[in-house]
Amino acid sequence: MYETLAHAAQTWGLIYFVVIFAAVLVYALWPGNKKRFEDAARRPLDED
């Protein structure tokens, strides 16, 4: 019973993390977010 439950948890956990990773990757590479990330990258160099 424990081995079956542990195997299922590992499998679903892996699927969960792959889906989350793919969502973050799509968000980071989405063309509409390019300006937001460029602004964030330049922010430490701005002299205010």
C-alpha positions as CSV (number, residue, x, y, z in Angstrom):
1,M,0.0,0.0,0.0
2,Y,2.7,2.5,1.0
3,E,4.8,1.8,-2.1
4,T,1.8,2.3,-4.4
5,L,0.9,5.6,-2.6
6,A,4.6,6.8,-2.8
7,H,4.8,5.9,-6.5
8,A,1.6,7.8,-7.2
9,A,2.7,10.8,-5.2
10,Q,6.1,10.9,-7.0
11,T,4.4,10.6,-10.4
12,W,1.8,13.3,-9.8
13,G,4.4,15.5,-8.1
14,L,6.6,15.3,-11.2
15,I,3.7,16.1,-13.5
16,Y,2.7,19.0,-11.3
17,F,6.3,20.5,-11.3
18,V,6.6,20.0,-15.1
19,V,3.3,21.9,-15.6
20,I,4.4,24.7,-13.3
21,F,7.8,25.0,-14.9
22,A,6.2,25.1,-18.4
23,A,3.8,27.8,-17.2
24,V,6.6,29.9,-15.8
25,L,8.6,29.5,-19.0
26,V,5.7,30.5,-21.2
27,Y,5.2,33.6,-18.9
28,A,8.8,34.6,-19.1
29,L,9.1,34.2,-22.9
30,W,5.7,35.7,-23.8
31,P,6.3,38.6,-26.2
32,G,3.9,40.9,-24.3
33,N,6.2,40.7,-21.2
34,K,9.3,41.8,-23.0
35,K,9.1,45.4,-22.0
36,R,8.3,44.6,-18.4
37,F,11.4,42.4,-18.1
38,E,13.6,44.9,-19.9
39,D,12.5,47.7,-17.6
40,A,13.2,45.5,-14.6
41,A,16.6,44.7,-15.9
42,R,17.5,48.4,-16.3
43,R,16.0,49.5,-13.0
44,P,19.2,48.9,-10.9
45,L,21.1,51.1,-13.4
46,D,18.7,54.0,-13.2
47,E,20.0,57.0,-11.2
48,D,17.1,58.6,-9.4
